[in-house]
Amino acid sequence: MAFPTQSNYVIIGAGIHGLSTAWRLAERLEESGKGSGKDIVVLEKSGIAAGASGIACGVVRNNYFQPAMRKLMAHSVDVWESDPSGLSYHPVGYMQISSESMREDVRSIYEQQQAIGYESEFIEGEQQSTHYMRGIFDDWQAKGITSVLHEKRGGFSNQTKTLYALADKVEALGVRIITGVQVKGLKTQDSAAAIAAVETDKGDIACEQVIIGAGPWVRDFWDMLDLPKQITVKDLSGDIHNGVDMWRYWQLEEGVLQIDPEIGKANDGGLAPVIHVDTDAPLYSTVDGSKITDEMWGIYYKPDWHFGGIQGGASPYKVETPVDEVQIDPYGPSSPEFVSSPEFAHMWVSALAHCQKRYEGMMPKYHREASGGIGCFTPDSFPIFDHFHENVAVIADSNHGWKMIGVGHLIADEVLGDKQDLLEPFRFDRFEKGDLHPVSNSPYPWS
Ligand SMILES: Cc1cc2nc3c(=O)[nH]c(=O)nc-3n(C[C@H](O)[C@H](O)[C@H](O)COP(=O)(O)OP(=O)(O)OC[C@H]3O[C@@H](n4cnc5c(N)ncnc54)[C@H](O)[C@@H]3O)c2cc1C
């Protein structure tokens, strides 16, 4: 098939956001009789799942301290639940297990989940928490845990399987996904603000609307849109900060304990919820008993047949390289620079053993293969979902995004003219206005 010279809707990036936008857009165009999937092309410089979506742990949760994030996640969980087997989604639930410093924050999350009708249970007190956890895993042994938030919805999905399923869905609707095409620029015409054509290494494509879901590459598209590299941020106390870098990178640390995933099952022989522990209990090495840290640490994990073991991660760390010099390609495990560290492996496996006796002494089973990848974050570490140049929608999820399968649907609705209240708290002008999201006591930049 010839390379197109025109397409009404050009979506850049075949990750979770690009494909879920294409899905909804194609369905709505067809329903309205105003077009079809044939009016949409998805441009992808590598292949489907080549970016962050292809290496995501796949965790789907509601557990956010920020009300706007929780409402958005509840919408996305509805989308996951609309086709669990088709989307390779496992609705096993999710648990936030915390030490005292986070109890109040998590209680408020629980209370707000009740207010929006998101099913969850909250257990408080050290003995009660241990008792509850031993009802799920009889070898539970984490000390100093004083609260457990058990979300009955959420769980995890198998990233590449989900993405290929999404690609099949959109292609069946007539959408053309073109891989191996790199977008080089966005062209205006006759001094108009709107983007008239997407410039690629295979030629220009004239378009009506552009949707950018470029994951960690959003920095480069921001430049193509002539948006500012540095911005002014009004913080939650009303103080003004000038010259703040628009983007920064963090390295996400994840890995796999290569054992039979069956070993990770719950007492009842079923799949347990995804486990997420944040605690300030001292952490000791499962290799030699030495102290790893007595500061706040956090991990998450689940048995995962897709990864072939117990898969999970820990808090990310900041990439100190100046933002414009960060080499994003080759991405993920292929990167010579940005992969999970040996320190991560030691910490994470020791933390598994801290939580459950069955993982004690399992360091030799850690899968010593490159894993993890970088993510591009905004100044407040929350997403930007907004429209620029009259006809360009940007989905910059600040690395919250695998679980946010519904965001592409909302963006598709906006592209078709229906503003979405759920996206309002994520506009770019919040930095200047000081409408920032509240900050929690979690050790992660994204909770
Ligand atoms: C290790 C890791 C674990 C994670 N785990 C989770 C998790 O458990 N749960 C969760 O919710 N989130 C998780 N995330 C975050 C999540 O993966 C991302 O937020 C999300 O996948 C981003 O999706 P996207 O579609 O915006 O970008 P991507 O999936 O990165 O897709 C962008 C695509 O754009 C393409 N592209 C880039 N530049 C160009 C160009 N010039 N021309 C054409 N194509 C281009 C890329 O090749 C890529 O395929 C994790 C992230 C990482 C790195």
Ligand as a Chemical Component Dictionary entry (heavy atoms), coordinates in Angstrom:
data_LIG
# 
_chem_comp.id                   LIG 
_chem_comp.type                 NON-POLYMER 
_chem_comp.pdbx_formal_charge   0 
_chem_comp.three_letter_code    LIG 
# 
loop_
_chem_comp_atom.comp_id 
_chem_comp_atom.atom_id 
_chem_comp_atom.alt_atom_id 
_chem_comp_atom.type_symbol 
_chem_comp_atom.charge 
_chem_comp_atom.model_Cartn_x 
_chem_comp_atom.model_Cartn_y 
_chem_comp_atom.model_Cartn_z 
_chem_comp_atom.pdbx_ordinal 
LIG C1  C1  C 0 9.761 -0.016 33.379 1  
LIG C2  C2  C 0 8.419 0.640  33.358 2  
LIG C3  C3  C 0 7.358 0.080  34.079 3  
LIG C4  C4  C 0 6.115 0.686  34.081 4  
LIG N1  N1  N 0 5.090 0.088  34.763 5  
LIG C5  C5  C 0 3.860 0.656  34.756 6  
LIG C6  C6  C 0 2.775 0.033  35.424 7  
LIG O1  O1  O 0 2.909 -1.041 36.011 8  
LIG N2  N2  N 0 1.565 0.650  35.401 9  
LIG C7  C7  C 0 1.384 1.845  34.776 10 
LIG O2  O2  O 0 0.282 2.360  34.810 11 
LIG N3  N3  N 0 2.384 2.453  34.114 12 
LIG C8  C8  C 0 3.615 1.887  34.091 13 
LIG N4  N4  N 0 4.652 2.495  33.426 14 
LIG C9  C9  C 0 4.375 3.741  32.698 15 
LIG C10 C10 C 0 3.777 3.437  31.333 16 
LIG O3  O3  O 0 4.492 2.401  30.729 17 
LIG C11 C11 C 0 3.795 4.663  30.425 18 
LIG O4  O4  O 0 3.279 5.764  31.125 19 
LIG C12 C12 C 0 2.932 4.428  29.175 20 
LIG O5  O5  O 0 3.187 3.155  28.645 21 
LIG C13 C13 C 0 3.200 5.490  28.127 22 
LIG O6  O6  O 0 2.436 5.160  27.007 23 
LIG P1  P1  P 0 2.546 5.992  25.673 24 
LIG O7  O7  O 0 1.602 5.372  24.716 25 
LIG O8  O8  O 0 2.401 7.446  25.966 26 
LIG O9  O9  O 0 4.066 5.854  25.227 27 
LIG P2  P2  P 0 4.936 4.648  24.633 28 
LIG O10 O10 O 0 4.405 3.334  25.004 29 
LIG O11 O11 O 0 6.350 4.953  24.968 30 
LIG O12 O12 O 0 4.713 4.793  23.081 31 
LIG C14 C14 C 0 5.248 5.875  22.374 32 
LIG C15 C15 C 0 5.599 5.384  20.986 33 
LIG O13 O13 O 0 5.946 6.509  20.200 34 
LIG C16 C16 C 0 6.940 6.105  19.285 35 
LIG N5  N5  N 0 7.649 7.306  18.817 36 
LIG C17 C17 C 0 8.467 8.116  19.548 37 
LIG N6  N6  N 0 8.966 9.083  18.785 38 
LIG C18 C18 C 0 8.450 8.904  17.539 39 
LIG C19 C19 C 0 8.613 9.576  16.291 40 
LIG N7  N7  N 0 9.416 10.654 16.154 41 
LIG N8  N8  N 0 7.945 9.124  15.212 42 
LIG C20 C20 C 0 7.117 8.019  15.300 43 
LIG N9  N9  N 0 6.957 7.337  16.448 44 
LIG C21 C21 C 0 7.606 7.773  17.565 45 
LIG C22 C22 C 0 7.831 5.184  20.119 46 
LIG O14 O14 O 0 8.589 4.300  19.297 47 
LIG C23 C23 C 0 6.814 4.446  20.986 48 
LIG O15 O15 O 0 6.430 3.193  20.456 49 
LIG C24 C24 C 0 5.907 1.902  33.393 50 
LIG C25 C25 C 0 6.969 2.467  32.688 51 
LIG C26 C26 C 0 8.219 1.854  32.648 52 
LIG C27 C27 C 0 9.324 2.481  31.860 53 
# 
loop_
_chem_comp_bond.comp_id 
_chem_comp_bond.atom_id_1 
_chem_comp_bond.atom_id_2 
_chem_comp_bond.value_order 
_chem_comp_bond.pdbx_ordinal 
LIG C1  C2  SING 1  
LIG C2  C3  SING 2  
LIG C2  C26 DOUB 3  
LIG C3  C4  DOUB 4  
LIG C4  N1  SING 5  
LIG C4  C24 SING 6  
LIG N1  C5  DOUB 7  
LIG C5  C6  SING 8  
LIG C5  C8  SING 9  
LIG C6  O1  DOUB 10 
LIG C6  N2  SING 11 
LIG N2  C7  SING 12 
LIG C7  O2  DOUB 13 
LIG C7  N3  SING 14 
LIG N3  C8  DOUB 15 
LIG C8  N4  SING 16 
LIG N4  C9  SING 17 
LIG N4  C24 SING 18 
LIG C9  C10 SING 19 
LIG C10 O3  SING 20 
LIG C10 C11 SING 21 
LIG C11 O4  SING 22 
LIG C11 C12 SING 23 
LIG C12 O5  SING 24 
LIG C12 C13 SING 25 
LIG C13 O6  SING 26 
LIG O6  P1  SING 27 
LIG P1  O7  DOUB 28 
LIG P1  O8  SING 29 
LIG P1  O9  SING 30 
LIG O9  P2  SING 31 
LIG P2  O10 DOUB 32 
LIG P2  O11 SING 33 
LIG P2  O12 SING 34 
LIG O12 C14 SING 35 
LIG C14 C15 SING 36 
LIG C15 O13 SING 37 
LIG C15 C23 SING 38 
LIG O13 C16 SING 39 
LIG C16 N5  SING 40 
LIG C16 C22 SING 41 
LIG N5  C17 SING 42 
LIG N5  C21 SING 43 
LIG C17 N6  DOUB 44 
LIG N6  C18 SING 45 
LIG C18 C19 SING 46 
LIG C18 C21 DOUB 47 
LIG C19 N7  SING 48 
LIG C19 N8  DOUB 49 
LIG N8  C20 SING 50 
LIG C20 N9  DOUB 51 
LIG N9  C21 SING 52 
LIG C22 O14 SING 53 
LIG C22 C23 SING 54 
LIG C23 O15 SING 55 
LIG C24 C25 DOUB 56 
LIG C25 C26 SING 57 
LIG C26 C27 SING 58 
# 
